[in-house]
Amino acid sequence: MKVYTETVVWSPPAAYVNDAPYQLVIVDRPEGGRVTGRILGDRVAIGDDVELAEERDGVPYFRKVGG
């Protein structure tokens, strides 16, 4: 999967204030379509390869391939 776009959240909703700052991404899925998720570990850039690391409360968390 490849990162389509990304951003860093510095001013999150109240429920996520303890997580900030955190990176959100939209990822191109190999079977088509896109999915929004969060990044674990190293920051990613547009075009980077990522893999699904885990899912928490229905939110996919991705990790940079080789990161």
MARLUMVEX-786924 format. One record per atom (N, C-alpha, C): residue number from 1; x, y, z; atom name; residue in one letter. Coordinates in nm, 4 decimals, m for minus. Layout:
BEGIN
@resi:NUM | u:X | v:Y | w:Z | name:CA | resn:a
...
//
This chain:
BEGIN
@resi:1 | u:0.0838 | v:m0.1167 | w:0.0000 | name:N | resn:m
@resi:1 | u:0.0000 | v:0.0000 | w:0.0000 | name:CA | resn:m
@resi:1 | u:0.0886 | v:0.1234 | w:0.0000 | name:C | resn:m
@resi:2 | u:0.0390 | v:0.2271 | w:m0.0650 | name:N | resn:k
@resi:2 | u:0.1156 | v:0.3521 | w:m0.0749 | name:CA | resn:k
@resi:2 | u:0.0380 | v:0.4669 | w:m0.0123 | name:C | resn:k
@resi:3 | u:0.1131 | v:0.5598 | w:0.0467 | name:N | resn:v
@resi:3 | u:0.0534 | v:0.6789 | w:0.1059 | name:CA | resn:v
@resi:3 | u:0.0096 | v:0.7729 | w:m0.0067 | name:C | resn:v
@resi:4 | u:m0.1188 | v:0.8044 | w:m0.0079 | name:N | resn:y
@resi:4 | u:m0.1750 | v:0.8981 | w:m0.1049 | name:CA | resn:y
@resi:4 | u:m0.1557 | v:1.0423 | w:m0.0564 | name:C | resn:y
@resi:5 | u:m0.1830 | v:1.0652 | w:0.0721 | name:N | resn:t
@resi:5 | u:m0.1620 | v:1.1957 | w:0.1330 | name:CA | resn:t
@resi:5 | u:m0.1467 | v:1.1788 | w:0.2836 | name:C | resn:t
@resi:6 | u:m0.0948 | v:1.2814 | w:0.3494 | name:N | resn:e
@resi:6 | u:m0.0700 | v:1.2732 | w:0.4936 | name:CA | resn:e
@resi:6 | u:m0.0776 | v:1.4104 | w:0.5571 | name:C | resn:e
@resi:7 | u:m0.0994 | v:1.4117 | w:0.6885 | name:N | resn:t
@resi:7 | u:m0.0967 | v:1.5347 | w:0.7654 | name:CA | resn:t
@resi:7 | u:m0.0645 | v:1.5006 | w:0.9105 | name:C | resn:t
@resi:8 | u:m0.0164 | v:1.5992 | w:0.9837 | name:N | resn:v
@resi:8 | u:0.0089 | v:1.5819 | w:1.1265 | name:CA | resn:v
@resi:8 | u:m0.0955 | v:1.6635 | w:1.2029 | name:C | resn:v
@resi:9 | u:m0.1601 | v:1.5986 | w:1.2970 | name:N | resn:v
@resi:9 | u:m0.2618 | v:1.6637 | w:1.3794 | name:CA | resn:v
@resi:9 | u:m0.1951 | v:1.7181 | w:1.5049 | name:C | resn:v
@resi:10 | u:m0.1983 | v:1.8499 | w:1.5185 | name:N | resn:w
@resi:10 | u:m0.1388 | v:1.9171 | w:1.6339 | name:CA | resn:w
@resi:10 | u:m0.2454 | v:1.9618 | w:1.7336 | name:C | resn:w
@resi:11 | u:m0.3660 | v:1.9845 | w:1.6846 | name:N | resn:s
@resi:11 | u:m0.4749 | v:2.0338 | w:1.7684 | name:CA | resn:s
@resi:11 | u:m0.5948 | v:1.9401 | w:1.7511 | name:C | resn:s
@resi:12 | u:m0.5946 | v:1.8273 | w:1.8222 | name:N | resn:p
@resi:12 | u:m0.6948 | v:1.7232 | w:1.7999 | name:CA | resn:p
@resi:12 | u:m0.8248 | v:1.7492 | w:1.8762 | name:C | resn:p
@resi:13 | u:m0.9277 | v:1.6699 | w:1.8448 | name:N | resn:p
@resi:13 | u:m1.0486 | v:1.6720 | w:1.9253 | name:CA | resn:p
@resi:13 | u:m1.0148 | v:1.6296 | w:2.0691 | name:C | resn:p
@resi:14 | u:m1.0987 | v:1.6661 | w:2.1632 | name:N | resn:a
@resi:14 | u:m1.0731 | v:1.6410 | w:2.3058 | name:CA | resn:a
@resi:14 | u:m1.0414 | v:1.4945 | w:2.3354 | name:C | resn:a
@resi:15 | u:m1.1057 | v:1.4025 | w:2.2682 | name:N | resn:a
@resi:15 | u:m1.0849 | v:1.2598 | w:2.2948 | name:CA | resn:a
@resi:15 | u:m0.9435 | v:1.2130 | w:2.2612 | name:C | resn:a
@resi:16 | u:m0.8712 | v:1.2885 | w:2.1769 | name:N | resn:y
@resi:16 | u:m0.7386 | v:1.2460 | w:2.1315 | name:CA | resn:y
@resi:16 | u:m0.6277 | v:1.3417 | w:2.1736 | name:C | resn:y
@resi:17 | u:m0.6564 | v:1.4318 | w:2.2645 | name:N | resn:v
@resi:17 | u:m0.5593 | v:1.5340 | w:2.3018 | name:CA | resn:v
@resi:17 | u:m0.4299 | v:1.4744 | w:2.3580 | name:C | resn:v
@resi:18 | u:m0.4378 | v:1.3607 | w:2.4246 | name:N | resn:n
@resi:18 | u:m0.3180 | v:1.2974 | w:2.4809 | name:CA | resn:n
@resi:18 | u:m0.2323 | v:1.2287 | w:2.3742 | name:C | resn:n
@resi:19 | u:m0.2865 | v:1.2099 | w:2.2544 | name:N | resn:d
@resi:19 | u:m0.2127 | v:1.1455 | w:2.1454 | name:CA | resn:d
@resi:19 | u:m0.1331 | v:1.2452 | w:2.0610 | name:C | resn:d
@resi:20 | u:m0.1649 | v:1.3722 | w:2.0686 | name:N | resn:a
@resi:20 | u:m0.1069 | v:1.4724 | w:1.9785 | name:CA | resn:a
@resi:20 | u:0.0408 | v:1.4960 | w:2.0097 | name:C | resn:a
@resi:21 | u:0.1204 | v:1.5257 | w:1.9093 | name:N | resn:p
@resi:21 | u:0.0846 | v:1.5246 | w:1.7687 | name:CA | resn:p
@resi:21 | u:0.0858 | v:1.3819 | w:1.7127 | name:C | resn:p
@resi:22 | u:m0.0001 | v:1.3572 | w:1.6138 | name:N | resn:y
@resi:22 | u:m0.0018 | v:1.2262 | w:1.5486 | name:CA | resn:y
@resi:22 | u:m0.0276 | v:1.2444 | w:1.3997 | name:C | resn:y
@resi:23 | u:0.0158 | v:1.1457 | w:1.3238 | name:N | resn:q
@resi:23 | u:0.0067 | v:1.1536 | w:1.1780 | name:CA | resn:q
@resi:23 | u:m0.1121 | v:1.0737 | w:1.1275 | name:C | resn:q
@resi:24 | u:m0.1920 | v:1.1371 | w:1.0414 | name:N | resn:l
@resi:24 | u:m0.3010 | v:1.0715 | w:0.9708 | name:CA | resn:l
@resi:24 | u:m0.2611 | v:1.0551 | w:0.8250 | name:C | resn:l
@resi:25 | u:m0.3072 | v:0.9458 | w:0.7649 | name:N | resn:v
@resi:25 | u:m0.2777 | v:0.9198 | w:0.6242 | name:CA | resn:v
@resi:25 | u:m0.4020 | v:0.8699 | w:0.5528 | name:C | resn:v
@resi:26 | u:m0.4033 | v:0.8906 | w:0.4227 | name:N | resn:i
@resi:26 | u:m0.4953 | v:0.8209 | w:0.3341 | name:CA | resn:i
@resi:26 | u:m0.4073 | v:0.7324 | w:0.2483 | name:C | resn:i
@resi:27 | u:m0.4413 | v:0.6044 | w:0.2455 | name:N | resn:v
@resi:27 | u:m0.3580 | v:0.5023 | w:0.1811 | name:CA | resn:v
@resi:27 | u:m0.4318 | v:0.4421 | w:0.0625 | name:C | resn:v
@resi:28 | u:m0.3623 | v:0.4267 | w:m0.0512 | name:N | resn:d
@resi:28 | u:m0.4162 | v:0.3540 | w:m0.1663 | name:CA | resn:d
@resi:28 | u:m0.4098 | v:0.2050 | w:m0.1375 | name:C | resn:d
@resi:29 | u:m0.5255 | v:0.1364 | w:m0.1446 | name:N | resn:r
@resi:29 | u:m0.5293 | v:m0.0078 | w:m0.1208 | name:CA | resn:r
@resi:29 | u:m0.5030 | v:m0.0830 | w:m0.2510 | name:C | resn:r
@resi:30 | u:m0.4325 | v:m0.1965 | w:m0.2457 | name:N | resn:p
@resi:30 | u:m0.3989 | v:m0.2689 | w:m0.3689 | name:CA | resn:p
@resi:30 | u:m0.5223 | v:m0.3188 | w:m0.4438 | name:C | resn:p
@resi:31 | u:m0.6295 | v:m0.3473 | w:m0.3711 | name:N | resn:e
@resi:31 | u:m0.7515 | v:m0.3969 | w:m0.4357 | name:CA | resn:e
@resi:31 | u:m0.8405 | v:m0.2837 | w:m0.4862 | name:C | resn:e
@resi:32 | u:m0.7922 | v:m0.1605 | w:m0.4706 | name:N | resn:g
@resi:32 | u:m0.8668 | v:m0.0431 | w:m0.5153 | name:CA | resn:g
@resi:32 | u:m0.9258 | v:0.0315 | w:m0.3970 | name:C | resn:g
@resi:33 | u:m0.9490 | v:0.1571 | w:m0.4166 | name:N | resn:g
@resi:33 | u:m1.0042 | v:0.2402 | w:m0.3111 | name:CA | resn:g
@resi:33 | u:m0.8963 | v:0.2905 | w:m0.2173 | name:C | resn:g
@resi:34 | u:m0.9422 | v:0.3667 | w:m0.1209 | name:N | resn:r
@resi:34 | u:m0.8498 | v:0.4260 | w:m0.0236 | name:CA | resn:r
@resi:34 | u:m0.9073 | v:0.4111 | w:0.1158 | name:C | resn:r
@resi:35 | u:m0.8185 | v:0.4161 | w:0.2139 | name:N | resn:v
@resi:35 | u:m0.8598 | v:0.4071 | w:0.3537 | name:CA | resn:v
@resi:35 | u:m0.7805 | v:0.5093 | w:0.4354 | name:C | resn:v
@resi:36 | u:m0.8475 | v:0.5674 | w:0.5338 | name:N | resn:t
@resi:36 | u:m0.7835 | v:0.6625 | w:0.6246 | name:CA | resn:t
@resi:36 | u:m0.7385 | v:0.5911 | w:0.7502 | name:C | resn:t
@resi:37 | u:m0.6206 | v:0.6235 | w:0.7987 | name:N | resn:g
@resi:37 | u:m0.5702 | v:0.5617 | w:0.9206 | name:CA | resn:g
@resi:37 | u:m0.4627 | v:0.6470 | w:0.9853 | name:C | resn:g
@resi:38 | u:m0.4017 | v:0.5897 | w:1.0861 | name:N | resn:r
@resi:38 | u:m0.2938 | v:0.6574 | w:1.1592 | name:CA | resn:r
@resi:38 | u:m0.1624 | v:0.5844 | w:1.1360 | name:C | resn:r
@resi:39 | u:m0.0533 | v:0.6537 | w:1.1669 | name:N | resn:i
@resi:39 | u:0.0813 | v:0.5978 | w:1.1498 | name:CA | resn:i
@resi:39 | u:0.1421 | v:0.5658 | w:1.2858 | name:C | resn:i
@resi:40 | u:0.2044 | v:0.4493 | w:1.2930 | name:N | resn:l
@resi:40 | u:0.2844 | v:0.4098 | w:1.4086 | name:CA | resn:l
@resi:40 | u:0.4313 | v:0.4213 | w:1.3702 | name:C | resn:l
@resi:41 | u:0.5126 | v:0.4701 | w:1.4609 | name:N | resn:g
@resi:41 | u:0.6568 | v:0.4749 | w:1.4350 | name:CA | resn:g
@resi:41 | u:0.6965 | v:0.5939 | w:1.3505 | name:C | resn:g
@resi:42 | u:0.7922 | v:0.5697 | w:1.2596 | name:N | resn:d
@resi:42 | u:0.8507 | v:0.6764 | w:1.1782 | name:CA | resn:d
@resi:42 | u:0.7475 | v:0.7479 | w:1.0927 | name:C | resn:d
@resi:43 | u:0.7641 | v:0.8784 | w:1.0803 | name:N | resn:r
@resi:43 | u:0.6765 | v:0.9576 | w:0.9951 | name:CA | resn:r
@resi:43 | u:0.6912 | v:0.9134 | w:0.8502 | name:C | resn:r
@resi:44 | u:0.5800 | v:0.9170 | w:0.7753 | name:N | resn:v
@resi:44 | u:0.5806 | v:0.8783 | w:0.6349 | name:CA | resn:v
@resi:44 | u:0.5576 | v:1.0005 | w:0.5472 | name:C | resn:v
@resi:45 | u:0.5879 | v:0.9849 | w:0.4195 | name:N | resn:a
@resi:45 | u:0.5674 | v:1.0900 | w:0.3205 | name:CA | resn:a
@resi:45 | u:0.4803 | v:1.0343 | w:0.2080 | name:C | resn:a
@resi:46 | u:0.4256 | v:1.1241 | w:0.1287 | name:N | resn:i
@resi:46 | u:0.3457 | v:1.0822 | w:0.0132 | name:CA | resn:i
@resi:46 | u:0.4303 | v:0.9916 | w:m0.0755 | name:C | resn:i
@resi:47 | u:0.3707 | v:0.8780 | w:m0.1150 | name:N | resn:g
@resi:47 | u:0.4392 | v:0.7818 | w:m0.2009 | name:CA | resn:g
@resi:47 | u:0.5107 | v:0.6711 | w:m0.1263 | name:C | resn:g
@resi:48 | u:0.5275 | v:0.6841 | w:0.0057 | name:N | resn:d
@resi:48 | u:0.5935 | v:0.5790 | w:0.0840 | name:CA | resn:d
@resi:48 | u:0.5068 | v:0.4531 | w:0.0891 | name:C | resn:d
@resi:49 | u:0.5741 | v:0.3386 | w:0.0960 | name:N | resn:d
@resi:49 | u:0.5058 | v:0.2110 | w:0.1149 | name:CA | resn:d
@resi:49 | u:0.4788 | v:0.1907 | w:0.2635 | name:C | resn:d
@resi:50 | u:0.3553 | v:0.1474 | w:0.2948 | name:N | resn:v
@resi:50 | u:0.3172 | v:0.1184 | w:0.4327 | name:CA | resn:v
@resi:50 | u:0.2488 | v:m0.0171 | w:0.4382 | name:C | resn:v
@resi:51 | u:0.2435 | v:m0.0719 | w:0.5595 | name:N | resn:e
@resi:51 | u:0.1730 | v:m0.1986 | w:0.5816 | name:CA | resn:e
@resi:51 | u:0.0833 | v:m0.1819 | w:0.7029 | name:C | resn:e
@resi:52 | u:m0.0237 | v:m0.2592 | w:0.7062 | name:N | resn:l
@resi:52 | u:m0.1138 | v:m0.2556 | w:0.8197 | name:CA | resn:l
@resi:52 | u:m0.0436 | v:m0.3174 | w:0.9395 | name:C | resn:l
@resi:53 | u:m0.0355 | v:m0.2419 | w:1.0491 | name:N | resn:a
@resi:53 | u:0.0312 | v:m0.2897 | w:1.1699 | name:CA | resn:a
@resi:53 | u:m0.0702 | v:m0.3481 | w:1.2676 | name:C | resn:a
@resi:54 | u:m0.1839 | v:m0.2792 | w:1.2840 | name:N | resn:e
@resi:54 | u:m0.2884 | v:m0.3247 | w:1.3753 | name:CA | resn:e
@resi:54 | u:m0.4132 | v:m0.2412 | w:1.3534 | name:C | resn:e
@resi:55 | u:m0.5195 | v:m0.2805 | w:1.4221 | name:N | resn:e
@resi:55 | u:m0.6435 | v:m0.2048 | w:1.4190 | name:CA | resn:e
@resi:55 | u:m0.6904 | v:m0.1855 | w:1.5621 | name:C | resn:e
@resi:56 | u:m0.7296 | v:m0.0621 | w:1.5954 | name:N | resn:r
@resi:56 | u:m0.7797 | v:m0.0306 | w:1.7296 | name:CA | resn:r
@resi:56 | u:m0.9142 | v:0.0397 | w:1.7161 | name:C | resn:r
@resi:57 | u:m1.0149 | v:m0.0172 | w:1.7763 | name:N | resn:d
@resi:57 | u:m1.1493 | v:0.0423 | w:1.7727 | name:CA | resn:d
@resi:57 | u:m1.1925 | v:0.0789 | w:1.6309 | name:C | resn:d
@resi:58 | u:m1.1600 | v:m0.0088 | w:1.5355 | name:N | resn:g
@resi:58 | u:m1.1991 | v:0.0122 | w:1.3969 | name:CA | resn:g
@resi:58 | u:m1.1104 | v:0.1068 | w:1.3186 | name:C | resn:g
@resi:59 | u:m1.0035 | v:0.1562 | w:1.3814 | name:N | resn:v
@resi:59 | u:m0.9107 | v:0.2482 | w:1.3128 | name:CA | resn:v
@resi:59 | u:m0.7853 | v:0.1718 | w:1.2717 | name:C | resn:v
@resi:60 | u:m0.7532 | v:0.1693 | w:1.1416 | name:N | resn:p
@resi:60 | u:m0.6298 | v:0.1023 | w:1.0989 | name:CA | resn:p
@resi:60 | u:m0.5073 | v:0.1860 | w:1.1332 | name:C | resn:p
@resi:61 | u:m0.4035 | v:0.1183 | w:1.1806 | name:N | resn:y
@resi:61 | u:m0.2740 | v:0.1803 | w:1.2093 | name:CA | resn:y
@resi:61 | u:m0.1728 | v:0.1190 | w:1.1140 | name:C | resn:y
@resi:62 | u:m0.1022 | v:0.2055 | w:1.0425 | name:N | resn:f
@resi:62 | u:m0.0042 | v:0.1620 | w:0.9444 | name:CA | resn:f
@resi:62 | u:0.1359 | v:0.1911 | w:0.9932 | name:C | resn:f
@resi:63 | u:0.2306 | v:0.1175 | w:0.9371 | name:N | resn:r
@resi:63 | u:0.3727 | v:0.1359 | w:0.9686 | name:CA | resn:r
@resi:63 | u:0.4484 | v:0.1414 | w:0.8364 | name:C | resn:r
@resi:64 | u:0.5490 | v:0.2278 | w:0.8302 | name:N | resn:k
@resi:64 | u:0.6333 | v:0.2393 | w:0.7118 | name:CA | resn:k
@resi:64 | u:0.7041 | v:0.1074 | w:0.6856 | name:C | resn:k
@resi:65 | u:0.7017 | v:0.0608 | w:0.5624 | name:N | resn:v
@resi:65 | u:0.7712 | v:m0.0625 | w:0.5256 | name:CA | resn:v
@resi:65 | u:0.9209 | v:m0.0362 | w:0.5365 | name:C | resn:v
@resi:66 | u:0.9899 | v:m0.1209 | w:0.6139 | name:N | resn:g
@resi:66 | u:1.1324 | v:m0.1042 | w:0.6339 | name:CA | resn:g
@resi:66 | u:1.1659 | v:0.0016 | w:0.7383 | name:C | resn:g
@resi:67 | u:1.0628 | v:0.0551 | w:0.8055 | name:N | resn:g
@resi:67 | u:1.0862 | v:0.1632 | w:0.9010 | name:CA | resn:g
@resi:67 | u:1.0979 | v:0.1204 | w:1.0421 | name:C | resn:g
//
